[in-house]
Amino acid sequence: MEWRTGVTTSSKLPKTTLKEDAPYGVHSTLLHGFQSVKSDLSSPHPLEVSEKLYKQSRFETDCKILRSIQGLHAPLKLIAERNAALKVQRLPSLCSSNIMLDTLDGSDEVIGFEDVLNDPNEPEVMGPPHMMMEAQLGLL
């Protein structure tokens, strides 16, 4: 049906995209949390990307310095120790303190935002342990 302006009603309706992997094409809020619309609406600030990549770029710089000073074995040993520290985790329903990784990185001596006000990626609300374990194993 066309209006007097010549615009069809189908062109005024918003187009929605369905998720292929979700059941019935709908996002499961109970399993995956709330959707973020902010990333669809605006681009991130350039400093936001820089802050997210800060630790990784600092680690790469430290490895380059170690390689030039002590040789190839020093960064390889550091990378192996870091990979071993990343594998140590608690059950999915419990937050891991990652004290071994913090000690290797030297961030255990620094008081930051996440130490005072909690890490935004680790909320205090604990989910159902059985559901979280099934999600980690890929059963859901």
Disulfide bonds with the S-S distance in Angstrom:
none
